[in-house]
Structure formats: structure tokens, C-alpha cells
Amino acid sequence: MENKKTPITLDDKEYFYEDMTKEQQLMVNHIEDLNRKVSSAQFNLDQLNVGRQAFVKMLKDSLTAQA
């Protein structure tokens, strides 16, 4: 059975996770976790912005109907 190495690309240069020191592997793990958190935060921000826009439209429509 062949052991495949995990490639990590940084500044267009390829490194292998398994060849990194434990400290470097930890940094890679932090970066991956932060990327997931940033993506999740962006998703939540998109939802919040759409929700806010919906409430602004509802308020405008309500005020216009009253006039």
C-alpha cells in the first residue's frame, strides 16, 4: 500500500504536510481552521445583510402604504 503525501501550496510552491515539523503542521492546521471560520462568518454576514435589506424594504413598503 502506497502512502500518499498531502500537498500544501504556499506562494505557488508545493510542500508536503508530512515533511513539515510539528510546529509547521500546527500552523497549517490553524490556517485551515481560520479559513473555515472566515467562510462561516462570511456566510452569516450574507444572511444578516439579506435579512436587514428585507426589513428595510418591509418598512419602506409599510410607510408608503400609509401615505
LONUKE-253230 format. One record per atom (N, C-alpha, C, O): x, y, z. Coordinates in pm, whole numbers, plus 50000, padded with zeros to 5 digits. Layout:
% LONUKE-253230
XYZ...
***
This chain:
% LONUKE-253230
500844988250000500005000050000500895012450000501825013550079500585021749912501385033749896500895044749989499695047549996501835050950061501475062350146501565074950064502645078750018500445081650045500425094149969500645105650065500165105550179501385115650018501625127550099500615138350063500115139049951500335146550160499365157350143500075170050097500885175550172499785174649974500455186849927499825199449986498605200450000500685208850020500265222050069500935232149977502155232149962500145240849914500705250949825500705264449895499685269149945501875270649897502035283749959502885292249866504025288749837502335303349821503025312249726503515304549604504665305849562502635296449547502905288649427504015278349443504545273449343504375275149565505365264749590504695253549668503925256049761504995241149629504345229749693505245223849802506445221749783504605221249916505265214750029504415202550065503255201650024504965193450142504205181950187504025182650337504985184150413502765181550379502405182450520503225172650603503715176150711503375160650554504075150150630505575153150647506215147650737506125161650562507545165250572507775177350663508925180850691506705183650706506815195650790507095191850935506815180650978507645201551007507835199451151506465199651219505485204051159506395195151342505135195451417504625209851430503425212351420505535219151450505155233251462504555238351330503545245351331505165234851219504645238951088503285232551061502375239051008503145219751098501855212951082500775219751166499635221051122501135224251285500205231351371499765244351306498585248051312500715251551243500375263951173499415261251059498455268651039499665250550983498765246750873497375243850928496375248150870497295236651039496005233551100495275246151144494065247251128496015255751201495395268451241494865275951118493755281251120495665276251013495245283150890493985276950834493055284050795493935263650829492735256850777491525259750864490435262150812491695259650996490595262651087490125277151071488925279851071491065286251057490715300351038490005302450905489065310350896490435295350800489745296250671488285291850685487395298150629488055280950759486675276350782485875286950859484715289550827486495292850960485795302951041485485315450960484405321150973486415319750877486185331450791485035328550695484175337050674485035316650636483975312750544482625312650615481625317350560482595307250735481345306750813480885320850849479695323850842481815329350888481465343150923480925350650801479995358550813481515348250683481035354750562479625350050528478785358050487479375337050546478045331450523477035338150615475955342050571477385339450743476485345750841476285360450807475165365550819477335367350766477215381450728476295383150608475485392450604476405374250510475505374650395474055373250439473175380550392473795363650529472435361750580471935374150652470795378450632472785380050735472385391950810472085403650717471115410950739472905405450615472685416450521471385414650443470645424350422471105402450401469845399850329468655402050421467645407850381468755397450545467675399550641467445414250668466295418850674468525421750685468415436150708467735443050590466845451250607468165439450469467565445350348466075442250341465285450650300465695430150381464275426450379463475435050475462375439550442464015437350595463295445650692463235460250648462215466950670464275465250586464245479050535463165480150427462415489750425463095470250338462065470350233460675469550294459765476650252460505460850393459195459650458458795472950522457635476950513459735479850586459435492750648459065503050542458085510350558459835503750434459545513250327458155510650268457375519850248457875497750241456565494250184455435498150279454395503050236455645495950408454635499450508454415514550515453285519250522455505521950513455395536650519454745542150392453955551550399455085536350279454505540850151453005537850148452225545950097452605526450201451185522750202450385532250291449205534550267451025537550393450355546750486450145560450426449195567550461451015564250338450985578050284449835580550192449685591550140
***
